[in-house]
Amino acid sequence: MRRLVFAFTAGAALAQTGAVEGHVSDALTKAPVAGAVVKLYQGERVVQSGVSDVRGAFRWDGLTEGAYRLTVQSADHLPLAPDQAAARTLYVSAVSPEIRLRADLTPLGSVTGRALSPAGEPMKGVPIGMRRLWDGHWIRTTVSGEGGLFEFTRLEPGTWLLAGLPSFRISSRDPANDVKPLATPEGEAGQRMGWAATFFPGIVDLAGAEKIVVRPGAALEGYDIKLRTVPVHRVAGVVVDAEGKPAAKAMLSLSDLNNKGANGGLTTSDGEGRFAFDTAMDGEWRVFGQVRQEEKTLKGYADVHVSKRDVEGVELRLMAPFAVTGVVEREEPRDEKGSRKVTAVYLIPQGATDDVQESAFHQQDGKFTLSTVYAGRYRVLPAGYVPGYYVASIWYGDQEVTTRAVDVASPPLPLRIVYRQGAARATGSVERGEGTWVVFVPQDEALRDPHQFIRSAKCEANGRFSIEHLRPGSYYAFAFNRVQREMLEDVEFVRRIVPHAERVDMRHGETVNLELRPQAWPDY
């Protein structure tokens, strides 16, 4: 009995004396980071939280015996990297009643510059954007101020694109404060001129844009953008509905395909369905439109090639949505209620706006209906995993579309998603790898899809990992301290990191065990 009482008393004492303390510092300057938000977890529950003091210090006492996990965040830094010792599982025990940590945070960077006219004069009120290489959207935007000055702060380390975006609409809560369009430049020799999206330092073609490498803590200055004017032409036509009747008050957008929509415009068709854009430079363009009719939204798009002259007579036909049916073939065992796991099917638009994406879950009999599909070109992407099964093939009618896009029109053909039993599995460990990410990327570039075929897993406390449901085939295997999954879809990016990969062949039903070494995520 005394031994039991003694054990209880020792445990109670530990509950009052266990402690975790640490210091948050800038990984570049080694200066203390004050005001960092520090949280201590047990499982998924936050048991302690606070901020670092002026010395970057924090401490919690009175912790019970057990395993803990720490997170650290600061507005001017990246979150605590999982490959740091402070991010690994902490064990408070009688052997280690006090744990001391050091959390080094990677500082964010900044880019400043000026928007300049073609003559080199500062320009106020120009929308400026930055985006990562793989991103199709300008994720950071601002407007040039007095003297044409602009600044982007708190930029993640990595490779960025910078551009002046004269046609970009930046809206505010108060429309009176919205950025006003730039005055139309003067014509030259009878030719209309317009402002073009201009990539740093003064390029109108995305392919020639200079890449800006933002390293940790970098304060990059002097990134002036000299805006360009280009000859522009009219793209005009009529919007009609499914019956060929003019569609009045349809909302229309014009975007250039070569530059990922950096240039463009918005307008509305008139009472006779007519529309016109006067801002199209030479290149490939897409006119996208939509209108509400009889409780249905009609949508459609038309591709237009512009070369040294106006393009008239474009007919944009807006169609009502239709249903696409299909079946998921996967006969896995049922549970005690006679049910099986359901997975999803997505139609991902290729080149159209994201609002035409459609998805559905299949029923118990495998059938599914995508109820609101618009005519266009799509990738068919299954989503979701079932233990032991993998996606073997995808069919649109009698066309196999596992690795390519397909044109879907009304009346549509049926879809068929075929799963096979015998998925491959990868297990193993990463040296000092707790919290790191193991990533398997198909060597077949046509299968680079993060919804299904690119697989990843976070390493456990002992650096162990397990990746299930792998489609048999050849893969590149990596272990990274962090991952930007979108970059893994970029063919050029993966080609660049392939020399650092472990090549793995996964056979039907096979389990492969790997030992991997961690590496830093290649931001640039």
Secondary structure, DSSP 8 states (H G I E B T S, - for coil): -HHHHHHHHHHHHHHHHEEEEEEEEETTT--B-TT-EEEEEETTEEEEEEE--TTSEEEEEEE-SEEEEEEEE-TTB----TTSGGGS-EEE-SS--EEEEEEEE-B-EEEEEEEE-TTS-B-SS-EEEEEETT-SS--EEEE--GGGEEEEEEE-SEEEEEEE-TT-----SSGGGS---------BTTB-EEEE-EETTTBS-GGG---EEE-TT-EE----EE-EEEE-EEEEEEEE-TTS-B-TT-EEEEEETTTTT-SEEEEE--TTSEEEEEEE-SEEEEEEEEEEETTEEEEEEEEEEE-SS-EEEEEEE-B--EEEEEEEE------TTS-----EEEEEESSS-GGG-EEEE--TTSEEEEEEE-SEEEEEEEE---TTEEEEEEEETTEE-TTS-EEE-SS---EEEEEEE--EEEEEEETT-TT-EEEEEESSGGG--TTTTSEEEE--TTSEEEEEEE-SEEEEEEEESS--GGGGG-HHHHHHHGGGSEEEEE-TT-EEEEEE--B-----
